[in-house]
Amino acid sequence: MNAYDEYMKQVVRPMRAELTEAGFTELTTADAVHEFMAEKTGTSLVVINSVCGCAAGLARPAAREAVEEVAVDNLVTVFAGQDPEATAAMRGYFDEVPPSSPSMAILKDGQLAYFIPRENIEGFPMEQIKAHLTDVLKQVCAE
């Protein structure tokens, strides 16, 4: 591993922990993504994490707080720019939407039910993003 890769690994450790400590399972390889998608039923929240400020101040806090209010069957995350194969594999399951990070996909029985792209995260108050996500999760989980 080169010095840059080692540095980035250290930099993103707390960014990963923000979600894993809230109960999200991190999928770091394409195989892990495919295994998850082959087995999971029910509602899944997929957070496509990133190092940008809107992930730190908006997406991760909104996701953490929303899942405190709504019971979601499966919580997973992939990290764009850090785990490229896993991220590409996950995006392949909802390739009808353009890739963006951070973003959030709500899946029902492995099918895309709703997608929140970066443009609906960046520039919005965290509380509004959380309310949007919470409302969508309540609807999808109730179906």
C-alpha positions as CSV (number, residue, x, y, z in Angstrom):
1,M,0.0,0.0,0.0
2,N,1.4,3.4,-0.9
3,A,1.6,6.4,1.4
4,Y,-1.4,8.1,-0.1
5,D,-3.6,5.0,0.3
6,E,-2.5,4.6,3.9
7,Y,-3.2,8.2,4.6
8,M,-6.7,8.0,3.1
9,K,-7.4,4.9,5.0
10,Q,-6.7,6.7,8.2
11,V,-8.6,9.8,7.2
12,V,-11.8,8.0,6.3
13,R,-11.8,5.7,9.4
14,P,-14.1,8.0,11.5
15,M,-16.3,8.7,8.4
16,R,-16.9,4.9,8.1
17,A,-17.4,4.6,11.9
18,E,-20.2,7.2,11.9
19,L,-22.4,4.7,10.1
20,T,-21.1,1.4,11.4
21,E,-21.5,2.6,15.0
22,A,-25.1,3.4,14.1
23,G,-25.7,-0.2,12.9
24,F,-24.8,0.0,9.3
25,T,-22.9,-2.9,7.8
26,E,-20.1,-1.8,5.5
27,L,-19.8,-3.6,2.2
28,T,-16.2,-3.1,1.0
29,T,-16.0,-5.6,-1.9
30,A,-18.1,-6.4,-5.0
31,D,-18.6,-9.9,-3.6
32,A,-20.0,-8.6,-0.3
33,V,-22.4,-6.4,-2.3
34,H,-23.6,-9.3,-4.4
35,E,-23.9,-11.6,-1.4
36,F,-26.0,-9.0,0.4
37,M,-28.3,-8.4,-2.6
38,A,-28.8,-12.1,-3.1
39,E,-29.9,-12.7,0.4
40,K,-31.8,-9.7,1.6
41,T,-35.5,-9.2,1.7
42,G,-37.5,-6.5,3.3
43,T,-36.5,-2.9,3.3
44,S,-32.9,-1.8,3.0
45,L,-31.3,1.6,3.4
46,V,-28.1,1.9,1.3
47,V,-25.9,4.9,2.1
48,I,-23.3,5.7,-0.5
49,N,-20.8,7.4,1.7
50,S,-18.1,9.9,0.6
51,V,-15.5,12.2,2.1
52,C,-17.2,15.5,1.1
53,G,-18.6,17.9,3.5
54,C,-22.2,17.3,2.6
55,A,-21.7,13.6,3.6
56,A,-20.2,14.6,6.9
57,G,-22.6,17.4,7.9
58,L,-25.8,16.2,6.1
59,A,-26.0,12.7,4.7
60,R,-24.5,10.6,7.5
61,P,-26.2,12.5,10.4
62,A,-29.6,12.4,8.5
63,A,-29.3,8.6,7.9
64,R,-28.2,7.9,11.5
65,E,-31.1,9.9,13.0
66,A,-33.7,8.6,10.5
67,V,-33.0,5.0,11.4
68,E,-33.5,5.8,15.1
69,E,-37.1,6.7,14.2
70,V,-37.9,4.0,11.6
71,A,-37.0,0.3,12.0
72,V,-35.4,-0.7,8.7
73,D,-34.6,-4.4,8.0
74,N,-31.2,-3.8,6.5
75,L,-28.7,-1.0,6.9
76,V,-25.7,-1.1,4.6
77,T,-23.1,1.4,3.2
78,V,-20.5,1.5,0.5
79,F,-17.8,4.2,0.4
80,A,-17.4,6.0,-3.0
81,G,-13.8,6.8,-3.8
82,Q,-12.5,4.4,-1.2
83,D,-14.1,1.0,-2.1
84,P,-14.7,1.5,-5.9
85,E,-15.5,-2.1,-6.7
86,A,-18.1,-2.3,-4.0
87,T,-19.6,1.1,-4.9
88,A,-19.8,0.1,-8.6
89,A,-21.4,-3.2,-7.8
90,M,-24.1,-1.6,-5.6
91,R,-24.8,1.1,-8.2
92,G,-25.3,-1.6,-10.7
93,Y,-28.4,-2.7,-8.8
94,F,-30.0,0.7,-9.5
95,D,-28.3,1.8,-12.7
96,E,-31.5,3.7,-13.8
97,V,-30.3,6.6,-11.6
98,P,-27.1,8.5,-12.3
99,P,-24.3,7.8,-9.8
100,S,-23.9,10.4,-7.1
101,S,-22.3,10.6,-3.7
102,P,-23.3,10.9,-1.1
103,S,-26.6,9.4,-1.9
104,M,-29.2,7.0,-0.4
105,A,-31.1,4.2,-1.9
106,I,-34.1,2.6,-0.3
107,L,-34.6,-0.9,-1.6
108,K,-37.7,-3.1,-1.1
109,D,-36.9,-6.8,-1.5
110,G,-33.7,-5.9,-3.5
111,Q,-35.5,-3.5,-5.9
112,L,-35.0,0.3,-5.9
113,A,-38.0,1.9,-4.2
114,Y,-36.6,5.4,-3.8
115,F,-33.4,7.3,-4.4
116,I,-32.0,10.5,-2.8
117,P,-29.2,11.9,-4.9
118,R,-26.5,14.3,-3.9
119,E,-28.5,17.2,-5.3
120,N,-31.3,16.5,-2.8
121,I,-28.7,16.5,0.0
122,E,-26.1,19.2,-0.7
123,G,-27.4,22.7,0.3
124,F,-30.4,21.4,2.3
125,P,-30.6,21.6,6.1
126,M,-29.8,18.2,7.8
127,E,-33.2,18.3,9.5
128,Q,-35.0,18.5,6.2
129,I,-33.0,15.6,4.7
130,K,-33.7,13.5,7.8
131,A,-37.4,14.3,7.6
132,H,-37.5,13.5,3.9
133,L,-35.6,10.2,4.5
134,T,-37.8,9.3,7.5
135,D,-41.0,9.9,5.6
136,V,-39.9,7.7,2.7
137,L,-38.7,5.0,5.0
138,K,-42.0,5.0,6.8
139,Q,-43.9,4.7,3.5
140,V,-41.7,1.9,2.1
141,C,-41.5,0.0,5.3
142,A,-45.3,0.0,5.6
143,E,-45.8,-1.4,2.1
